[in-house]
């Protein structure tokens, strides 16, 4: 296996106390965890818990304009909000470097119905402005497309292909795509061929089954084939579990770990 399995403790384990969430993750044999928002936890407490259990913090979400997964509110898609977006990205990078988070997840916010190409260029411009700081800090920024059909109505970036174009235009080793198999199965389908042909742009994966966003094996996605295909690409980053378990959380994680190539 070339990649490492991580798990989002907020949705998978559902623990409000970060120490309990980290302990539960460690019990399963995981090497890493991620959070939706480290800013909502005690950072020192989280870092200490991960150090105690030997876990890396693989990812968390960015702040403000760079962390909006909804269809309204602050966003990177508005060129008039460029300075605010840059500031939120910079704050995200600084926090990641402070407590040792390897990757920060960028969600760009709502579609603004601006002239064609305006929102795309606004996202590229903001990422370009912060990329040098991310490179210096050793933090990766990953842009995440999300499905609009089920979970994120009004969100701007739904296709992986536009995400690849954004990352290609930014042209930084520390800016990549988060390919979420759940979201892209809903939006595009054909996920194995898609990520296999574009793996050079992908710096992080998320997995959950469709429909329902539950653990692998509960829906239509053949995750045995998906994980094998990820491995065959030579991808050596994280595959993050981001699902709501229908059964015992620890057992579902252990099942995924047992199924990896």
N, C-alpha and C positions, 0 to 999 in steps of 0.2 A: 504494500500500500504506500502510495506516494504522499497522500494527504493526511491531515489530522482532523478528527471529529471534535467539534465544540458544541456547546448547547447554550441556548438562551435561557437563563435561569428564571426570568420573569414569567415567561409563558409555559416553559416545560415543567418547572418545579413549583412555580407559583408561591414561593416563599417571600414574605415581606422582610424578613431578617436576612441580610446578606450572608451572615455567618452560617445560618442554617442552609441556605441555598447552596453555598460553596461546599459545605460538608456533604449534602445530598449528591451533588455532582461528583465529588471525589469518590464517593462510595460506589458509583457505577463503573469507575475505571477511566473516566474522561481525563484528558490532559489539559483541557481549557474550557473556559466559560465565557459567555458574553452577556451584556445587559442592554436593555433598551435605553436606559438613561442612568449613567453613573452619577450624574449631577443630582439625582434624587436620593442617593445613598450617602453614607458616610465614607468618603474616599479612603481615609486611612484605615478604617475598619475593614473595608473590602480588600484592600491591598494586603493587610495583615492576614486575613482569612485565607486568601489565595496562596500567600507564602507558606502559611502553616500546612496547607494541604498539597503544596507543590503544583498548583494550577496556574496557567497563564490566563490573562484576560485578553481574549483574542479580538474583541470588538465591542463598541458601544455606538450609540447614535450621536450625531452632532447636535449643536444647540441652535435654537431660534430659526433664522431664515434658512439655515442649512440642515435643519432637522424636522421639516414639516412634511408629513406624509398625507396631509388632508387636501381638501378641495377649496380651502379658503385660508386667509391669514397670511403671515409673512412668508416670503419666498425668495429664492435665487432667480426666479424667472422674470422678475421685474427689473429692467435696467436702471430705473430710478432708485432702486434699493441696493445698488451695488456696494456702497460703503458699509451698510449694515450687514450685508451678506458676508463680505470679507471679514468684518470684525467677528461675526459668529463662527466662521470657519477657523479663524486664527485662535479664538478662545478654545475651540474644540481640540485643535492640535496641541495647544499648550497644556490642556488638562490631560490629554492622552500621554504626552511626554512626562508629565509630572508623576503619574501613578503607574506607568508602564503598560498602557493599552496599545496594542499593535496596530489596530485598524479602527478608523472612524467612518461610520456609515452616513453618507450624504443623501438626504431626501430633499428634492428641490422645490417642493410646494406646488401650488395650484397653477392650472392653465389660466392665462390672463387675457386670452383673445386679442393678442397684439398682432401686428403685421407678421406674415410668415417669416420665420427665421429669427425673429427678435428675441424670443425666449431662449432658444437654443444658444444664440450668441451670448446672451447675458450669463448663462450657466458657464460656458467656456471661459468667458472673461474673468469671472469670479474664481474659478478653479485655477486658472493661470496665475492669478495674483497671489494665491496662497501656496501654490505648489512648491516654490523654493523653500518656504518655511517648513513645510511637511518633509521635504527631502532632508533638510538640516536636522530636523528632530527625529528622523527615522520612523515617521508615522505614515501609514498608508491611508489615503482617502478613497473610498469606493462609492460610486454613484449607483443608486438602486432604482431600476424601473419597478413600478408596482402596477398591479392590475386595477383597471377602473371599473370592470364589469361587476365585481362582487364586493371588493373591500375598500377601494380608494377612489370613489367617484370624484371627478374634478381634478385629480392629480395630473400634472403635466406629462411626466415621462413614463410612458407605459411600454414602449418597445425596447428590447435589448439592442436592436440595430441602431437606433438613435443614440443609445448610451455608448455603443462602440465608437460612433462618430464623434461624440463629445470627448471621450478619452483620447482618441487619436488626435484631435485638434489641440488638446491641452499639451500632449506630448511630454509627460513626466513619468519617470519610473515609479513615482509614489501616488499616482492617480490611476485608478482602474475601475472596473465594473463589478458590482455585486450581482451575480446571476442567481436569482431566486427561482428554483425550479417550480415551486408552487405558483408564483405569479406568472411566470412565462408559459407554463402549461395552459393557464386560463387565457392568456392574451394571445399567444402565438402557436403553442403546440410545437411538435418536432424538436423537442428540447435537446436531445442527444446530438443530432446533426448540427444544430445551432451552436451549442457551446463547444463542440469538438472543433468546429471550423473557426471559432473566434476566441479560443482559449488564451491567446496572447494578450487579450484585453482584460481578462477576468482575473481579479485578485481575491475573490471571496465567493463562496457558494452558500446558499441557504436551501434547506429542503423541508418539505411538508407535503402531505398527500392531498389529492384533489378528488372529490370536493370535501369541504369541511375543515381543511387545514389541520388535520390530525396526523398521527404518526404514520410513517411508511408502512404500507401493507393494508391500510384501511380504505384505499381508494383505487383510482384508475392508473396510477403511475407505477410502472415496474421498476421499483427502486434497486433491485438487484442489478438490472441492466444499467440503470443510471449511474450507480456508484462504480460499477466496473468500467463504464465509459469514461467517467472522470479520471479514474486511475490510469486508463490507457492513454490519456492525453499527456501524462507526465506532470499534471498539475500537482504542486507540492505545498499548497496553502491550506486554509481551513475550509471544512464543510460544516456549516453551522446548523444545528437542529433548531428549527423555529416553528414548533407545532404545539397545538393544544392536545395533550394526550387524552384518549378515551378510556384508557385503563391506567394501571399503576405507572407513574412517571418513570421511576427507576427501572422497572422492567422493560419499558419501551426503549429507553436509552440503551440498556444492555443488549436488547434485541438488535438494534441498529449496529452497535459495535461488533456483535457476532456476525453480522452479514457483510461487513466490508471485505473487499478482496484481500 
